Structure formats: structure tokens, C-alpha cells
């Protein structure tokens, strides 16, 4: 079992920044990939970014490249999502997730992930 707890969401103006955090517990943190997804009401969960166990491999959805940065601190069992130049269309609930099928951070489909946090709301005003 893995418990994931997100924090850092909130209301920000367009062009602003937020940093989301996700604290993990329950299993050895370096045993798995971590990812971020987002979801709006009535829509499918959308891939945002993923990072390998070491932090060396990172993948992003095309619309987030250059604006979002995923990182992890294995000493703190925490993964981060730094979001810059936020746009109103980035408004969503953001979820972190753990993928035990690989340590290399390559999966972009939500069904590959085994554990999920409860989500944190990000709202970007225009």
C-alpha cells in the first residue's frame, strides 16, 4: 500500500506560478515511478508529467513542456510539480500517482498507475 497526499493547489492569476507537492508513504519511494495527472469535471484524466525513480528521466505532455517541471526528492519521499506561466485552461484537479510496473518513468496512461492521491484543485483566473 502507498499513501499519497497532494498539497499546494490554489487560486492564481494567469501568468502566475504554483508548486504542487505530493508526499508518499508506505513503500520504498525509489521502487516506483511518480506521475502527475489532471482532470476536469466530465473529462478523462489527462497526463501531465512523469519522473523515474532517480529523477533522471522526465516526460511531459506537449502542452506542458517548457512551463511545468516535475522533480522528486527521494530523501523526503516527495514529488513536485512546478507550474509556471499558468493559463486558465490549466484549471483542473491535479493528482499524483505511483506506478509500480516500472522505475523508469515512461508511462503516460492513467491505467498504468497503481495508487492515487486525493487531488488538489488548481484554479487559474484570467
WOZIGI-V757043 format. One record per pair of residues at least 24 apart in sequence whose ideal C-beta (glycine too) atoms are under 6 Angstrom apart, sorted by the first residue. I is the first residue (numbers start at 1). J is the second residue. D is the distance in Angstrom with one decimal. If there is no record, write none. Layout:
I J D
I J D
//
This chain:
1 26 4.9
2 26 4.5
2 27 5.0
2 98 5.1
2 115 4.2
4 96 5.3
4 115 5.9
4 117 3.7
5 117 6.0
6 96 5.4
6 117 4.5
6 120 4.1
9 120 3.4
9 121 4.9
9 122 4.8
11 123 4.7
12 86 5.7
12 124 5.7
13 125 5.4
14 87 5.9
14 88 5.9
14 124 5.7
14 126 5.3
16 86 5.5
17 84 4.7
18 83 5.1
19 80 6.0
19 82 5.0
20 81 4.3
20 94 5.7
21 78 5.7
21 80 5.6
22 79 4.8
22 96 3.4
22 117 5.8
23 78 5.1
24 77 4.8
29 74 5.6
29 77 4.4
30 74 5.5
32 98 4.9
32 99 5.8
32 100 4.8
33 99 4.1
33 102 5.6
33 105 4.4
34 72 6.0
34 79 4.2
35 97 4.9
36 81 4.8
36 96 5.7
37 95 4.9
37 110 5.8
38 92 3.8
38 94 4.8
39 92 6.0
39 93 5.5
40 92 5.0
45 110 4.7
47 108 4.4
50 105 4.7
51 105 5.1
52 104 4.8
52 105 3.4
53 103 4.0
57 104 5.7
57 105 4.4
86 124 4.6
88 124 5.0
88 126 4.7
90 124 5.2
91 123 5.1
91 124 5.1
93 119 4.2
93 121 5.4
94 120 5.5
94 122 5.5
95 119 4.8
//
